[in-house]
Amino acid sequence: MEELTKEIAMKQKLFFLSIILLLSCASGMQAEEKKINSSLNGNLLTYYDGSEPRKAYILNDYVVEIGTGASNVKSLDKSAQTKLEKGNIKLHKVSDPNLKAELSKGNVPKSNSNSLFVPALSTTGDESGLIVPIGGVIVELAKGTDEASAKAWASKNKLNLVKKVVGSFYLVESPAGIAAIELANSLREKQGVVSATPNFWKNAQTK
């Protein structure tokens, strides 16, 4: 009888330990998700232009295609309509409800094509304020930071320094899209960083 009681007590202990472990894992996953999406609140994003906070809205009726040549947007939405084409930037209006739902969360489903698609962002909430994080973050380091020191800083932070822009401003590599905003916002907390701004393509007005 005593042995049976000990066995039951051990099983109960293991059960409670399993529950605690599962709760810890779930909490960790939620914290990581919060960290990844720290710049996104609903359809509103926060980024910084120098030291000034700015807002950008996700236009979930649109998707941006980055690349030259013929468009591959039909691989995402067969009913998509191209509203703007300037250089390597194409703005498409979409109607697929599943695609729009993903875009509203800052996601773009993977396409079967080689084209790069990112959510359409706007500083005004409509097409007139279209901005596209085309990849890269412009980082302002401490005044007087030379290129050798900038490369050392980038290496320490596991970043690829693309080029010097001007003065103490340097371009570091990042994916296009919201990932560039997330990286820029996280770099603001790094030692030696004065400011960090996503590398945007901006359009004054679309029709």
N, C-alpha and C positions, 0 to 999 in steps of 0.2 A: 504493500500500500504506500509506503514511504517513497519507494522508487517511482511509482506511478505519479505521485504528487510532484516529485522533482522534475519528471519528464514534462508534465503539463506546464509547470512554472517556466521551464526552459523554452518550450514552444511559444508561450505567451511573450516571453522576453524577446525572442527572435522576431515574432510578429510585430511587436511595437518598434523594434529597431528597423525593420523593413519599411514601416510606415514613415518613420522619421527620415530615413534615407530618401524615400520617394518625394517627400515634401521638400527636402533640401534641394534635390535635383530640379524640381519644378520651380522653386524660388530662384535658383541660379539661372534657369532658362528664361524666366520672366525678366530678370535683371539684365541679362544679355540682350534680350529683345528691346528693352527700354533703352539700353545704351546705343544699339544700332540705329534706332529710330528717334534719337534724342532731338533731332531738328524738326521732326514732323509732328504737327498737331492738327488732326483732321486733314483738311486739304491745304493747310497753311504751313509754310516752311520759314524758318529763321536762318538767315546767313548774315555775314558781316562784310561791309564795304569799308575796309580800313578798320577803324574802331567803332563805326556806326552800325547798329543792328538794322537789318532790312527784312521786309516780309516779301514772300513770293507765294503765289497761289498755284496749286496744281489744276490745270485745265483738263478735266477728265474726259472732255469731248474731243480732245486732240492728242496726237502723238507726234513726236519729232523723229525724223529719220536723218541720220548723219552719214553722208557718203556721196560720192559722185556716181554718175551713170543713171540708168533707169531705176525707177522706184520699185521696191519689193514690198510695199505696204499691204498689197493684196494677200500676202501670206499671213497677215494678222487679221485683216478685216476686208472681206471681198467687196464691201460697200463703201470703203473709205474714199474720201475725196480730197485731192491735193488743193490746199488753199494758198500756199506760199512756197516758192522755190527761189532761194538766193544762195548762190555758191554751192556749198556742200550741205546746206540746210534745207530740209523739206518739212513743211507743216501740213499734217493730214487731219481732216475731221473724220472721226470714227463714229459708228453707230452700234457696234456689237456690245450688248449689255455686259457680257462677261469681261470683255476687254476694258470697258469703261470702269467696271468695278475694281479691276486690278490697277488701272491707272490712278484711280482716286486714292489708292494706298501707296502710290509712288512706285509701283511695280510695272514692268512690261514683260509679258510672256515671251519666252524664247521663240524666235522665228526660225523657219527652216532655211531662210536665206542668209547671205553673208552681211546683210545690212545691219547697222547699229541703230536701235530704237531706244529713245529715252522719253520720259514724261515731259509734256509741254508745261513750262512754268511761266508765270506772268507777275509782274510787279503791280499791275493794275486790276487783275482779276479777269481780263479779257485779252483778245489777240493784240491789242495796241501796245501792251507792255511785255511782249514775248521776250524771254531770256532762255538761253540754252546752256547748261553746264557741259561744255564740249570736252571736258577732261583737263586735269591739271589744277593746281592750286598756286596762287601767287602769294608767296610768303615774304613778309618784311622782317628781316632779322635786325639785331641791334645795329645802330648807326656805326658805319666804318667796317662792318664785317666783310672781309675779303673773300674771294671765291674759294680759296683753299679751306678757310674756316667754315664756309657755307657747306662745302662738300663733306667736311668732317662732321658737321652737325647733322646733315642728311643721312650719312652712314650710321651714325649713332642711333638715329631714330628709324632706321631701316626704310629710308626713302630714297628714291632715285631723283637726283638733281638734274633737271633737263637743261636749264641755261640760266644765266644771269639776265635779268630784265633791264634794270637800271639801278644805280646806287646800291642799296642794301636789299633790293627786291629780287627774289629768285623764283623761278617756276619749278615746282616739283611735280612729279608724275602722279596721276590718279585716274581711275576709270571715269568715263563720262556719266552724266546723270546725277541722281541724288547722292550717290556715293562720294562725289567730289565735294558736295556741301558738307556731308558728315565729316569727311577728312579735314576740311578747312576749319570747321568748328572745333574739332578735337585738337588741331595743331595750335590753336590760340592758347591752350593751356600749357604748351611745352616751354621749357626754359629757353630764354634767348629769343623768343618770338614776340615781335611787336604787334603784328597783325597777320591774318591769313584770309584770303578772299578767293572764292572759286573762280576759275577762268571761264567767264561767260562769253558767249556770242549774244549780242544784243541787237534787237531790231527796233528802230524808232517808231515805226508804224506799219501795220499790215492791213491789207484790204481784201 
